[in-house]
Amino acid sequence: MLAFWEKIILPLLQIFGVRKIVEIGAENGWNTSHLLQYCRAVNGELFVIDPYPRFDVLEYKRLFHKEFHMLMDYSLEILPHLRQYDAILIDGDHNWYTVYHELKLIEAMASQDGKFPVVLLHDTQWPYGRRDMYYFPESIPPAYLHPHAKKGMEYGRSELLEVGGANSILYNALYENGERNGVLTAVEDFLKQTPLSVSFHQAYSNSGLGIIVPKHDAVDMQIQAILSLSGL
Ligand SMILES: C[S@@+](CC[C@H](N)C(=O)[O-])C[C@H]1O[C@@H](n2cnc3c(N)ncnc32)[C@H](O)[C@@H]1O
């Protein structure tokens, strides 16, 4: 997410006048730190969801006591309890089941509150656009869990490598493509089914950034301009 902060994420938060933000998946808290500084500037709030954050949560709370709320659980447990957020960044468990159901929970919130937020999703391109990855396989219902292994990937090859390759320390689905496999597939399935009027945009570099926003022709043109100027 960090690669997109300055040229895409910040301008989008500003265009939409975002004040209440949800971040799914914080890891080292680098993007979180940017979001908190933004929240301080606009008198906003950030709700971070991550069962195992790898940053000093107490120190962040000390520095941003008014803006920062840490929720240490899985996104699908927490999202039903959050309301009226203006933007949500999805960068947690990069698999079809989790992302599709995160989007359905956002849709349910938007239907209740009458406003669809700005949704930003990391990993809509290779390696996880069309392949599931599981940080926490035990949190995925067996029917949705593809066979997986801690083995690396190579661009253009569906099978995992026996030695080396990208992200070999993570649980990657054994095969790329097919139904209910990967982040972009989850987004496309959501878009096919949602009754809400939304647009989808994408930056293709750095594993991809998907953007879902309420449909509005003038805003869509602005987003396209931001994306092409960003060079990302
Ligand atoms: C790729 S890292 C996030 C990187 C961060 N967004 C950034 O830009 O620096 C993924 C994080 O998501 C968390 N995570 C994994 N599954 C999750 C879930 N179901 N709900 C919330 N967080 C999750 C992991 O603990 C990990 O810290």
PDBQT file of the ligand as one rigid body, heavy atoms in Angstrom, charges set to zero:
ROOT
HETATM    1  C1  LIG A 301       0.453  -7.395   3.649  1.00  0.00    +0.000 C 
HETATM    2  S1  LIG A 301       0.358  -7.072   5.354  1.00  0.00    +0.000 S 
HETATM    3  C2  LIG A 301      -0.262  -5.424   5.417  1.00  0.00    +0.000 C 
HETATM    4  C3  LIG A 301       0.710  -4.371   4.945  1.00  0.00    +0.000 C 
HETATM    5  C4  LIG A 301       0.278  -2.954   5.224  1.00  0.00    +0.000 C 
HETATM    6  N1  LIG A 301      -1.063  -2.684   4.769  1.00  0.00    +0.000 N 
HETATM    7  C5  LIG A 301       1.235  -1.969   4.555  1.00  0.00    +0.000 C 
HETATM    8  O1  LIG A 301       0.854  -1.337   3.557  1.00  0.00    +0.000 OA
HETATM    9  O2  LIG A 301       2.371  -1.834   5.017  1.00  0.00    +0.000 OA
HETATM   10  C6  LIG A 301      -0.988  -8.048   5.849  1.00  0.00    +0.000 C 
HETATM   11  C7  LIG A 301      -1.420  -7.896   7.295  1.00  0.00    +0.000 C 
HETATM   12  O3  LIG A 301      -2.772  -8.343   7.355  1.00  0.00    +0.000 OA
HETATM   13  C8  LIG A 301      -3.007  -9.004   8.553  1.00  0.00    +0.000 C 
HETATM   14  N2  LIG A 301      -4.147  -9.896   8.326  1.00  0.00    +0.000 N 
HETATM   15  C9  LIG A 301      -4.140 -11.113   7.747  1.00  0.00    +0.000 A 
HETATM   16  N3  LIG A 301      -5.375 -11.624   7.725  1.00  0.00    +0.000 NA
HETATM   17  C10 LIG A 301      -6.196 -10.706   8.265  1.00  0.00    +0.000 A 
HETATM   18  C11 LIG A 301      -7.580 -10.641   8.510  1.00  0.00    +0.000 A 
HETATM   19  N4  LIG A 301      -8.405 -11.666   8.180  1.00  0.00    +0.000 N 
HETATM   20  N5  LIG A 301      -8.077  -9.541   9.105  1.00  0.00    +0.000 NA
HETATM   21  C12 LIG A 301      -7.263  -8.506   9.434  1.00  0.00    +0.000 A 
HETATM   22  N6  LIG A 301      -5.940  -8.505   9.222  1.00  0.00    +0.000 NA
HETATM   23  C13 LIG A 301      -5.412  -9.588   8.649  1.00  0.00    +0.000 A 
HETATM   24  C14 LIG A 301      -1.692  -9.709   8.864  1.00  0.00    +0.000 C 
HETATM   25  O4  LIG A 301      -1.581  -9.964  10.258  1.00  0.00    +0.000 OA
HETATM   26  C15 LIG A 301      -0.659  -8.702   8.329  1.00  0.00    +0.000 C 
HETATM   27  O5  LIG A 301      -0.191  -7.875   9.357  1.00  0.00    +0.000 OA
ENDROOT
TORSDOF 0
